[in-house]
Amino acid sequence: MKIAIAQLNPTIGDLINNSNQILQAAQQVADQGVDLLITPELSLCGYPPRDLLLKSSFLAAMTEQLAQLASQLPPDLYVLVGTIQPNSEAEIKGQKPLFNSVACLYQGQVQEYFQKRLLPTYDVFDEDRYFAPGEKTGIFRMVDRSQSSSPELTPELNPESNPESGQEVTIGVTICEDLWNDEEFWGKRSYGVNPIAELGAIPVDLVVNLSASPYCVGKQKVREAMISHSAKHYQRAIIYVNQVGGNDDLIFDGGSFACDRTGKLIHRAATFRPDLTILEFDRNDLLPGEIKTPAGTTPGEIWQALVLGVQDYARKCGFQQVVLGLSGGVDSALVAAIATAALGAENVWGILMPSPYSSEHSVSDALELAQILGIHTQTLPIGDLMQGFDRTLEPLFAGTKFGIAEENIQSRSRGTLLMAIANKFGYLLLSTGNKSEMAVGYCTLYGDMNGGLAVIADVPKTQVYAVCDWLNATHPQLKIPQHILTKAPSAELKPGQVDQDSLPAYEILDEILDRLICQHQSPTEIITAGFDRPIVEQVVKLVTRAEFKRRQAPPGLKITDRAFGTGWRMPIAARWS
């Protein structure tokens, strides 16, 4: 029996085009004798649809589109489609009105639905807001067309059937989180049920999992280790199908894969791009397939994720060109390179905005970078704008000392120019601040924080350098000039300024931030680990005070397991630090 994995890149809410992706994949694999096609979680509407699920018109349109898709598919091909199912007993049971479901389409109809059992409510997930948990183990049996001329689907498991006869294959259907609660792997259980254990206790030949699992650094290794363990422990072959593409701040990396009954990885699809791959099942186990190489190094992973994130954010939001401020620093250099790889050099505008405090090398470094990348540039000096602000504010600021307010006028002048350009020409403005700066508020509201997308807002400063070094070693056509990587980072808002005038060295700062933000360590625990108390207390204070800034920042692409985005829900008006 042949099974196809359709690793798709849906656009949230674009029901027709998402449906067409599924249809095209089905038509392509049907010609190759495939029996079963598996698509990702919520492949019909895209994941996560969020509050679109509160719109009755959206739900009705999805039901209609699903029926139309079923009628268009090759009739002898089973297709598993991620979709929404109304909960007919919601009022009776006091439950949410919807299920996150999989529809089994066959012979022009929806034959059966299978509901997601476990609903994640951590980090970026909020499924309990919309869905009721499924109560029934998802199982169906299909007849191998190579063994029978009259395939049929039986939703319920028939105890009198004989899977060893070669005529039938019994398949357990799970959805994303359903496979992430195995106490045997994690040593703990977060939910009251364990769907994979339930499937392991009954005569199921194969388990499939339809996922929309967002990317973060190193997550693919965790997925493969977890599912390999489950396959070996329960002696069940498992196929894992993941969504790919960028949806708002989330990036989905694909990397769909399969493990045989021994837990051996026998198949892997591409990462960070759509893919359509085919496996074979011999009634007892999956046969070895193609194992495509993942991104490899951490900087390489991050690069591919950010390129895909920018590409899809621009495409799905209707932008063809982008603009950003080119300061001659490492952050804007990396963002410019990402944008060039994502959209093409002809679609990237770099704006140089030197002030009287800008060093000569800032301009020359920015121009050298632009020449290497082949992007458009425009130089707009801001000295006159700064003087205009100074004259206007002089009566009010008279008798006060020059300080941060005046320094930030430079950044806000630049931000105003960039927004004007973006508005005038319909460009997407990319902001260039990194995670280290966002964490401690080393950024200016309505200045360098302006933008429609914060490309590296989840990339710590030390990791920015690591990605640039990797880029220079692997992509010479996108090379970051060496002087940009070796000079001391500076906002250049006053003479001789460098970042370390205000902040600890980034190697120290990033380690403290990782412990504080990602590992949830207390200041006492961080100090006990060997960091200086004054530095730790300074960082904690800065992180706490900057919350109001982060709340007003553009969406930032998520590449770690703790980003300042959808999953970050800290209060602003609070006194706990």
C-alpha positions as CSV (number, residue, x, y, z in Angstrom):
1,M,0.0,0.0,0.0
2,K,1.3,3.5,-0.9
3,I,0.9,6.4,1.4
4,A,1.6,10.0,0.4
5,I,2.6,12.9,2.7
6,A,1.5,16.3,1.5
7,Q,3.5,18.9,3.4
8,L,1.5,22.0,2.6
9,N,1.9,25.7,3.2
10,P,-1.7,27.0,3.7
11,T,-2.7,30.6,4.1
12,I,-5.0,31.1,7.1
13,G,-8.6,31.6,5.9
14,D,-7.8,31.1,2.2
15,L,-10.2,28.1,1.9
16,I,-10.2,27.9,-1.9
17,N,-6.5,28.1,-2.5
18,N,-5.8,25.8,0.5
19,S,-8.3,23.3,-0.9
20,N,-6.7,23.6,-4.3
21,Q,-3.3,22.7,-2.8
22,I,-4.8,19.5,-1.4
23,L,-6.6,18.7,-4.7
24,Q,-3.4,19.2,-6.7
25,A,-1.4,16.9,-4.4
26,A,-4.2,14.3,-4.6
27,Q,-4.3,14.3,-8.3
28,Q,-0.5,14.0,-8.5
29,V,-0.2,11.0,-6.2
30,A,-3.3,9.3,-7.5
31,D,-1.5,8.9,-10.8
32,Q,1.3,7.1,-8.9
33,G,-1.0,4.5,-7.4
34,V,-1.2,6.0,-3.9
35,D,-3.9,4.7,-1.6
36,L,-3.9,7.2,1.2
37,L,-2.9,10.9,1.2
38,I,-2.3,12.7,4.6
39,T,-2.3,16.5,5.0
40,P,-1.4,18.6,8.0
41,E,-3.5,19.7,10.9
42,L,-6.3,22.2,9.9
43,S,-4.9,22.0,6.4
44,L,-8.2,23.3,4.9
45,C,-8.1,26.6,6.9
46,G,-4.5,27.0,8.0
47,Y,-3.1,26.9,11.5
48,P,-3.7,28.8,13.7
49,P,-7.0,30.3,12.6
50,R,-7.5,32.0,16.0
51,D,-10.7,34.2,16.3
52,L,-11.8,33.5,12.8
53,L,-13.3,30.4,14.5
54,L,-15.7,32.8,16.2
55,K,-17.2,33.8,12.9
56,S,-20.2,31.6,11.9
57,S,-19.8,32.6,8.2
58,F,-16.2,31.3,8.2
59,L,-17.3,27.9,9.7
60,A,-20.1,27.6,7.2
61,A,-17.8,28.3,4.3
62,M,-15.3,25.7,5.6
63,T,-18.0,23.0,5.7
64,E,-19.1,23.9,2.2
65,Q,-15.5,23.9,0.9
66,L,-14.8,20.5,2.5
67,A,-17.8,19.0,0.7
68,Q,-16.7,20.5,-2.6
69,L,-13.2,19.2,-2.1
70,A,-14.5,15.7,-1.4
71,S,-16.5,15.7,-4.6
72,Q,-13.4,16.8,-6.7
73,L,-10.9,14.3,-5.3
74,P,-10.0,11.1,-7.2
75,P,-12.7,8.7,-6.0
76,D,-10.5,5.7,-5.0
77,L,-8.0,7.8,-2.9
78,Y,-8.4,8.1,0.8
79,V,-7.5,11.7,1.9
80,L,-7.1,12.9,5.5
81,V,-7.8,16.6,5.7
82,G,-7.4,18.8,8.8
83,T,-10.6,20.8,9.3
84,I,-13.2,22.1,11.9
85,Q,-16.2,20.0,12.9
86,P,-19.2,21.4,14.8
87,N,-19.8,19.9,18.3
88,S,-23.4,18.9,18.1
89,E,-23.5,18.1,21.9
90,A,-21.9,21.3,23.0
91,E,-24.9,22.7,24.8
92,I,-25.8,19.4,26.4
93,K,-22.3,18.7,27.7
94,G,-21.4,22.4,28.4
95,Q,-18.5,22.2,26.0
96,K,-16.9,24.4,23.4
97,P,-18.9,24.4,20.1
98,L,-16.1,23.0,17.8
99,F,-13.7,20.1,17.4
100,N,-10.2,20.4,15.9
101,S,-10.7,17.4,13.5
102,V,-9.6,15.3,10.7
103,A,-12.0,14.4,7.9
104,C,-11.5,11.2,6.0
105,L,-12.6,11.9,2.4
106,Y,-13.3,9.0,0.1
107,Q,-15.5,8.3,-3.0
108,G,-16.8,11.9,-3.1
109,Q,-17.9,12.2,0.5
110,V,-16.8,12.9,4.1
111,Q,-16.8,9.3,5.4
112,E,-15.7,10.0,9.0
113,Y,-14.3,12.6,11.4
114,F,-11.7,12.1,14.0
115,Q,-11.3,14.6,16.8
116,K,-8.2,16.0,18.5
117,R,-8.0,14.6,22.0
118,L,-5.5,16.8,23.7
119,L,-5.8,20.6,23.4
120,P,-2.6,22.6,24.2
121,T,-3.0,25.9,26.1
122,Y,0.7,26.8,26.7
123,D,3.0,29.2,24.9
124,V,1.4,30.2,21.5
125,F,-1.4,27.6,21.8
126,D,-4.9,28.6,23.0
127,E,-7.0,25.7,21.7
128,D,-9.2,25.4,24.7
129,R,-10.6,28.8,23.8
130,Y,-12.3,27.3,20.8
131,F,-12.4,23.5,20.9
132,A,-13.8,20.7,22.9
133,P,-11.5,17.7,23.4
134,G,-12.4,14.6,21.5
135,E,-13.5,11.6,23.6
136,K,-12.9,8.7,21.2
137,T,-9.8,7.0,19.9
138,G,-9.6,7.7,16.1
139,I,-9.5,4.5,14.1
140,F,-10.5,3.5,10.6
141,R,-9.7,0.6,8.4
142,M,-9.0,0.7,4.7
143,V,-8.7,-2.1,2.2
144,D,-5.4,-2.3,0.3
145,R,-6.3,-1.7,-3.4
146,S,-3.4,-3.9,-4.4
147,Q,-5.2,-6.8,-2.7
148,S,-8.8,-6.0,-3.5
149,S,-10.7,-4.5,-6.4
150,S,-13.4,-3.2,-4.2
151,P,-11.9,-0.9,-1.5
152,E,-14.1,0.1,1.4
153,L,-13.8,2.1,4.5
154,T,-15.0,0.9,7.9
155,P,-14.9,3.7,10.6
156,E,-15.2,1.3,13.5
157,L,-12.7,-1.4,14.3
158,N,-14.2,-4.8,13.6
159,P,-12.8,-7.4,16.1
160,E,-13.6,-10.2,13.7
161,S,-11.4,-8.7,11.0
162,N,-8.0,-10.2,10.3
163,P,-5.3,-7.5,9.6
164,E,-2.8,-10.2,8.9
165,S,-4.8,-11.3,5.8
166,G,-3.2,-8.6,3.7
167,Q,-6.6,-7.2,2.7
168,E,-7.0,-4.5,5.4
169,V,-4.9,-2.0,7.2
170,T,-6.1,-0.5,10.5
171,I,-5.0,3.1,11.0
172,G,-5.0,5.1,14.2
173,V,-5.5,8.9,13.6
174,T,-4.0,11.5,16.0
175,I,-3.6,15.2,15.7
176,C,-0.5,17.1,16.8
177,E,-0.6,17.3,20.6
178,D,-2.1,13.8,20.9
179,L,1.4,12.4,20.5
180,W,3.1,14.8,22.9
181,N,1.8,13.3,26.2
182,D,3.6,10.0,26.4
183,E,4.7,9.5,30.0
184,E,7.1,6.8,28.8
185,F,9.1,9.4,26.9
186,W,8.7,12.5,29.1
187,G,8.6,10.9,32.5
188,K,5.4,12.9,33.2
189,R,2.0,13.4,31.9
190,S,0.2,16.7,31.3
191,Y,-3.2,15.4,30.4
192,G,-5.5,12.7,31.8
193,V,-5.3,10.6,28.6
194,N,-2.5,9.3,26.4
195,P,-3.8,8.6,22.9
196,I,-0.7,6.8,21.7
197,A,-0.9,4.4,24.6
198,E,-4.5,3.7,23.8
199,L,-3.7,3.0,20.2
200,G,-0.8,0.8,21.4
201,A,-3.2,-1.4,23.3
202,I,-5.4,-2.3,20.4
203,P,-4.6,-4.0,17.0
204,V,-3.7,-1.0,15.0
205,D,-1.2,-1.4,12.2
206,L,-0.2,2.2,11.6
207,V,-0.5,5.5,13.5
208,V,-0.7,8.8,11.6
209,N,-0.4,12.2,13.1
210,L,-1.5,15.4,11.4
211,S,0.4,18.3,12.9
212,A,0.9,22.0,12.7
213,S,3.9,22.2,15.0
214,P,5.7,25.7,15.0
215,Y,9.4,25.8,14.6
216,C,11.9,26.6,17.3
217,V,15.6,25.9,17.4
218,G,16.3,22.2,17.8
219,K,12.6,21.1,17.9
220,Q,12.9,18.7,15.0
221,K,15.3,16.5,17.0
222,V,12.9,16.4,19.9
223,R,10.0,15.4,17.6
224,E,12.0,12.6,16.0
225,A,13.3,11.3,19.3
226,M,9.8,11.4,20.9
227,I,8.0,9.6,18.0
228,S,10.9,7.1,17.5
229,H,10.5,6.2,21.2
230,S,6.7,5.8,20.9
231,A,7.0,3.7,17.8
232,K,9.5,1.4,19.4
233,H,7.7,1.2,22.8
234,Y,4.3,0.5,21.3
235,Q,5.5,-1.4,18.3
236,R,3.5,0.8,15.9
237,A,4.8,2.5,12.7
238,I,4.1,6.2,12.9
239,I,3.8,8.8,10.2
240,Y,4.1,12.4,11.3
241,V,2.9,15.1,8.8
242,N,3.7,18.7,9.6
243,Q,2.6,22.1,8.2
244,V,5.2,24.3,6.6
245,G,5.3,28.1,6.1
246,G,5.0,31.3,8.0
247,N,1.8,32.5,9.5
248,D,2.1,35.8,11.3
249,D,4.8,35.4,13.9
250,L,4.9,31.6,13.7
251,I,7.1,29.6,11.4
252,F,6.3,26.0,10.5
253,D,9.3,24.0,9.4
254,G,7.8,20.9,7.8
255,G,10.2,18.1,8.2
256,S,7.5,15.5,8.1
257,F,8.8,12.0,8.8
258,A,8.1,8.4,9.6
259,C,9.4,5.7,11.9
260,D,8.9,2.0,11.5
261,R,7.8,-0.4,14.3
262,T,11.3,-0.6,15.7
263,G,11.5,3.2,16.1
264,K,14.0,3.6,13.2
265,L,13.6,6.8,11.2
266,I,12.9,5.6,7.7
267,H,11.6,8.7,5.9
268,R,11.9,12.5,6.2
269,A,10.5,15.2,3.9
270,A,12.2,18.5,3.2
271,T,12.4,21.2,5.9
272,F,11.3,24.8,5.4
273,R,9.5,24.2,2.1
274,P,6.5,22.3,0.8
275,D,7.0,18.7,-0.2
276,L,5.1,15.7,-1.5
277,T,6.6,12.4,-0.7
278,I,5.5,8.7,-0.9
279,L,5.9,5.8,1.5
280,E,5.1,2.1,1.2
281,F,3.4,0.0,3.8
282,D,3.7,-3.8,3.6
283,R,0.8,-4.8,5.9
284,N,3.1,-5.1,8.9
285,D,5.4,-2.1,8.7
286,L,6.6,0.9,6.7
287,L,9.4,0.3,4.2
288,P,12.5,2.5,4.1
289,G,12.0,5.7,2.1
290,E,14.0,8.8,1.4
291,I,15.5,10.7,4.3
292,K,16.1,14.3,3.2
293,T,18.8,16.2,5.1
294,P,17.6,18.9,7.5
295,A,19.1,22.3,7.9
296,G,21.9,21.0,10.0
297,T,23.6,23.7,12.2
298,T,21.7,26.0,14.5
299,P,22.6,29.1,12.5
300,G,21.6,27.4,9.3
301,E,18.2,26.5,10.8
302,I,17.6,30.0,12.0
303,W,18.6,31.4,8.6
304,Q,16.2,29.2,6.7
305,A,13.4,29.9,9.2
306,L,13.7,33.6,9.0
307,V,13.9,33.7,5.2
308,L,10.8,31.6,5.0
309,G,9.1,33.8,7.7
310,V,9.8,37.0,5.8
311,Q,8.9,35.5,2.4
312,D,5.5,34.2,3.6
313,Y,4.6,37.2,5.8
314,A,5.1,39.5,2.8
315,R,3.4,37.2,0.3
316,K,0.4,36.4,2.5
317,C,-0.1,40.1,3.5
318,G,0.1,41.3,-0.1
319,F,3.5,43.0,-0.1
320,Q,6.0,42.7,-3.0
321,Q,8.7,45.0,-1.7
322,V,10.3,45.9,1.6
323,V,12.2,48.8,3.1
324,L,14.5,49.0,6.1
325,G,16.9,51.4,7.7
326,L,20.6,50.5,6.9
327,S,22.7,51.8,9.8
328,G,26.0,50.0,9.0
329,G,25.4,47.8,12.0
330,V,25.2,44.0,12.2
331,D,21.5,43.8,12.9
332,S,20.3,45.8,9.8
333,A,22.9,44.0,7.7
334,L,21.5,40.6,8.6
335,V,17.9,41.7,8.1
336,A,18.9,43.1,4.7
337,A,20.5,39.8,3.7
338,I,17.4,37.8,4.9
339,A,15.1,40.1,2.9
340,T,17.3,39.7,-0.2
341,A,17.2,35.9,0.1
342,A,13.4,35.9,0.7
343,L,12.2,38.4,-1.9
344,G,15.1,39.1,-4.3
345,A,17.4,42.1,-4.3
346,E,15.2,44.1,-6.7
347,N,12.5,44.1,-4.0
348,V,14.6,45.5,-1.1
349,W,15.2,49.1,-0.3
350,G,17.9,50.1,2.2
351,I,17.6,53.7,3.5
352,L,20.7,55.3,5.0
353,M,19.9,58.1,7.4
354,P,23.1,59.5,8.9
355,S,23.1,62.1,11.7
356,P,25.9,64.4,12.8
357,Y,26.8,61.6,15.3
358,S,27.1,58.9,12.7
359,S,30.6,57.7,12.0
360,E,32.0,57.7,8.5
361,H,32.3,53.9,8.5
362,S,28.6,53.6,9.2
363,V,27.8,55.0,5.8
364,S,30.6,53.2,4.0
365,D,29.8,49.9,5.6
366,A,26.1,50.2,4.7
367,L,26.9,51.1,1.1
368,E,29.4,48.2,0.8
369,L,26.7,45.8,2.1
370,A,24.1,47.1,-0.3
371,Q,26.5,46.7,-3.2
372,I,27.2,43.1,-2.3
373,L,23.5,42.3,-1.9
374,G,22.5,44.3,-5.0
375,I,19.7,46.1,-3.2
376,H,18.4,49.7,-3.8
377,T,19.6,52.4,-1.5
378,Q,18.7,56.0,-0.8
379,T,20.5,58.4,1.6
380,L,18.5,60.8,3.6
381,P,20.5,62.8,6.1
382,I,18.5,63.7,9.3
383,G,20.6,66.6,10.6
384,D,18.1,69.3,9.6
385,L,15.2,67.2,11.0
386,M,17.0,67.0,14.4
387,Q,17.6,70.8,14.4
388,G,13.9,71.3,13.6
389,F,12.9,69.2,16.6
390,D,15.4,71.0,18.8
391,R,14.1,74.4,17.8
392,T,10.5,73.4,18.4
393,L,11.2,71.8,21.8
394,E,13.7,74.5,22.9
395,P,11.2,76.6,24.9
396,L,9.9,73.5,26.8
397,F,13.3,71.8,27.3
398,A,15.1,75.0,28.3
399,G,17.2,74.6,31.4
400,T,17.3,70.8,31.2
401,K,20.3,68.5,30.5
402,F,20.7,66.8,27.2
403,G,19.7,63.2,27.6
404,I,17.8,60.2,26.3
405,A,14.8,62.2,25.1
406,E,17.1,64.2,22.7
407,E,19.0,61.1,21.7
408,N,15.7,59.3,20.8
409,I,14.7,62.2,18.5
410,Q,17.3,60.8,16.1
411,S,15.7,57.4,16.1
412,R,12.2,58.8,15.8
413,S,13.2,61.0,12.9
414,R,14.5,57.9,11.1
415,G,11.3,56.0,12.0
416,T,9.1,58.7,10.6
417,L,11.0,58.8,7.3
418,L,10.8,55.0,7.0
419,M,7.1,55.0,7.7
420,A,6.6,57.7,5.2
421,I,8.4,55.7,2.5
422,A,6.5,52.6,3.4
423,N,3.1,54.4,3.2
424,K,3.9,56.2,0.0
425,F,5.0,53.2,-2.0
426,G,3.2,50.4,-0.3
427,Y,6.3,48.7,1.0
428,L,6.5,46.5,4.1
429,L,8.8,48.2,6.7
430,L,11.1,45.7,8.4
431,S,12.4,46.6,11.8
432,T,15.8,45.4,12.7
433,G,16.0,45.1,16.5
434,N,17.3,41.9,18.0
435,K,16.0,40.0,21.0
436,S,18.6,41.2,23.4
437,E,17.6,44.8,22.7
438,M,13.9,44.0,22.9
439,A,14.4,42.3,26.2
440,V,16.0,45.2,28.0
441,G,14.3,48.0,26.1
442,Y,17.4,49.2,24.3
443,C,15.2,50.4,21.5
444,T,13.0,53.4,20.7
445,L,9.3,53.4,20.5
446,Y,8.1,55.1,17.3
447,G,11.7,55.0,16.1
448,D,13.7,51.9,15.3
449,M,10.8,49.9,16.6
450,N,8.6,51.1,13.7
451,G,7.6,48.5,11.2
452,G,5.2,45.8,10.0
453,L,7.5,42.9,10.9
454,A,10.3,42.5,13.4
455,V,12.6,40.0,11.6
456,I,15.2,39.2,14.2
457,A,13.2,40.1,17.4
458,D,13.6,36.6,18.7
459,V,17.3,36.3,17.8
460,P,19.8,37.2,20.6
461,K,22.7,39.5,19.7
462,T,25.3,36.7,20.1
463,Q,23.2,34.5,17.8
464,V,23.0,37.4,15.2
465,Y,26.8,37.2,14.9
466,A,26.7,33.4,14.7
467,V,24.2,33.5,11.8
468,C,26.3,36.2,10.0
469,D,29.4,34.1,10.4
470,W,27.5,31.0,9.0
471,L,26.2,33.1,6.2
472,N,29.6,34.4,5.2
473,A,30.9,30.8,5.2
474,T,28.1,29.4,3.1
475,H,26.6,32.2,1.0
476,P,29.4,34.4,-0.4
477,Q,26.9,36.2,-2.6
478,L,25.2,37.5,0.6
479,K,28.4,38.3,2.5
480,I,28.3,40.6,5.5
481,P,31.3,42.9,5.3
482,Q,33.9,41.9,7.9
483,H,34.1,45.4,9.4
484,I,30.5,45.3,10.3
485,L,31.2,42.1,12.3
486,T,34.3,43.3,14.1
487,K,33.4,46.8,15.1
488,A,31.8,47.5,18.5
489,P,28.0,47.7,18.2
490,S,26.6,51.2,18.7
491,A,23.4,53.1,18.4
492,E,25.4,56.2,17.5
493,L,23.0,58.6,19.2
494,K,25.8,60.6,20.8
495,P,29.6,61.0,20.2
496,G,31.6,57.9,20.9
497,Q,28.7,55.8,22.1
498,V,28.8,52.0,22.2
499,D,26.2,49.6,23.5
500,Q,28.3,48.4,26.4
501,D,28.2,51.9,27.8
502,S,24.6,51.0,28.9
503,L,24.6,47.2,28.8
504,P,26.7,44.3,30.0
505,A,28.8,42.5,27.3
506,Y,26.3,40.7,25.1
507,E,27.8,37.3,25.9
508,I,26.9,37.9,29.6
509,L,23.6,39.6,28.8
510,D,22.4,36.9,26.5
511,E,23.2,34.1,29.1
512,I,21.3,36.0,31.8
513,L,18.4,36.6,29.5
514,D,18.2,33.0,28.5
515,R,18.1,31.9,32.1
516,L,15.6,34.6,33.1
517,I,13.2,34.4,30.1
518,C,13.6,30.8,28.7
519,Q,14.5,28.8,31.7
520,H,12.4,30.9,34.2
521,Q,15.2,31.1,36.7
522,S,14.9,33.6,39.6
523,P,17.5,36.3,40.1
524,T,18.8,34.4,43.1
525,E,19.3,31.2,40.9
526,I,21.1,33.3,38.3
527,I,23.4,34.9,40.8
528,T,24.1,31.5,42.4
529,A,25.1,30.3,38.9
530,G,28.0,32.7,39.0
531,F,26.7,36.0,37.6
532,D,27.4,39.3,39.4
533,R,24.5,40.5,41.6
534,P,24.5,44.2,40.3
535,I,24.4,43.0,36.7
536,V,21.6,40.5,37.3
537,E,19.6,43.1,39.2
538,Q,20.1,45.7,36.4
539,V,19.0,43.2,33.7
540,V,15.9,42.1,35.7
541,K,14.9,45.8,36.2
542,L,15.4,46.6,32.5
543,V,13.4,43.6,31.3
544,T,10.5,44.4,33.7
545,R,10.4,48.1,32.7
546,A,10.5,47.4,29.0
547,E,7.2,45.5,28.9
548,F,5.2,48.5,27.6
549,K,7.6,48.8,24.7
550,R,7.3,45.1,23.7
551,R,3.5,45.3,23.8
552,Q,3.7,48.0,21.1
553,A,6.3,46.3,18.9
554,P,5.5,44.8,15.5
555,P,5.0,41.0,15.3
556,G,8.4,39.3,15.5
557,L,9.3,36.0,13.9
558,K,9.5,33.2,16.6
559,I,12.6,31.0,16.5
560,T,13.0,30.1,20.2
561,D,10.6,28.4,22.7
562,R,10.1,31.7,24.5
563,A,9.6,34.6,22.2
564,F,8.1,38.1,22.9
565,G,5.1,37.4,20.8
566,T,1.8,35.5,20.9
567,G,3.0,33.2,23.8
568,W,4.4,36.1,25.9
569,R,1.7,37.3,28.3
570,M,3.3,39.4,30.9
571,P,1.5,42.3,32.6
572,I,2.6,45.9,32.1
573,A,1.3,47.5,35.3
574,A,2.9,45.1,37.8
575,R,5.3,45.2,40.7
576,W,6.8,41.8,40.7
577,S,10.3,41.6,39.4
